[in-house]
Amino acid sequence: MALNIEDFVEGLRGSRAHFLKHLDGLSPDQITWKPYPECKSVIETLQHLVIDDTAAIESLKSNDHPNYDAIKVEETDFSSLLSLLAESHAKLIAQIVTQFGSGPLDAEACAWGSKLPAARAIATLSSEDYFHAGQVSFIRMATDPTWDYYEKIYS
């Protein structure tokens, strides 16, 4: 069976679903808590992921580095940010399918300024979800030592 872009897009959907699973049951205090000033809160992480999705789209379209300074997310409401994140991710997936859906997996793609074969670029986009899932896990365990990562995420 030959792989196609949809197989890689499914990996991107899976990484976002994995990240979102970490948010289930967060308390309002956990959503805004920061272990130290330089760390992102969950709210800031959600804003960041919306920016990343938007920047990835820009980079795919322009085949160059995105202009991060021009992308702003001012929303701070948790539920609203989740909606924005779902929307930005859907747009990212639509861009990938439109741009690479009928082409070869080794077509050049640009992921946040790095030029890679499309299959590798799409896989690279998943890294943000996994990285930030770790940050949310840290916040959860630091604020609630009874939270069982393996039970909540893998069962």
Secondary structure as UniProt FT lines:
FT   HELIX           5..21
FT   TURN            22..25
FT   HELIX           28..32
FT   TURN            37..38
FT   HELIX           42..62
FT   HELIX           68..70
FT   HELIX           78..100
FT   TURN            101..102
FT   TURN            105..106
FT   STRAND          108..111
FT   TURN            112..113
FT   STRAND          114..117
FT   HELIX           118..143
FT   TURN            145..146
FT   HELIX           149..154
//
